[in-house]
Amino acid sequence: MFGWEFKEGNFPGYSMIHGPNPMGGFPHGDTAKFPRVSFGVDDLEAATARIRELGGTAGEAVTIPAGRFANCVDDQGVGFSIFQAADA
């Protein structure tokens, strides 16, 4: 529908949208899984601190070849991720 092309992701069983925008991906092979929204940030530490300050939770940063991300939950229980791209 959106004209996206998917490539194997950074983890087995995970696909990423190929191209610069939007950043995203999804797990496959498990019908209980669903797409996860990721927001690009310039400073992962500052973003996780702000999420916690506003009443959300932010997991520990995970480093992957493309950069670093943290899985988060807002103060209403909605899950999302934040992503800081690796330096070019």
FENZILIN-V896809 format. One record per backbone hydrogen bond with DSSP energy under -0.5 kcal/mol. CO is the residue of the C=O (numbers start at 1). NH is the residue of the N-H. If there is no record, write none. Layout:
BEGIN
co=<CO CO>
nh=<NH NH>
END
This chain:
BEGIN
co=<5 7 11 13 14 15 16 17 18 23 24 25 26 30 36 37 39 43 44 45 46 47 48 49 50 51 52 57 62 64 66 67 68 69 70 71 72 73 74 77 78 80 81 82 83 83 84>
nh=<18 16 14 28 9 26 7 19 5 38 17 36 15 33 25 81 83 47 48 49 50 51 52 53 54 56 55 73 69 67 86 64 84 62 82 59 80 57 77 79 74 72 39 70 41 85 68>
END
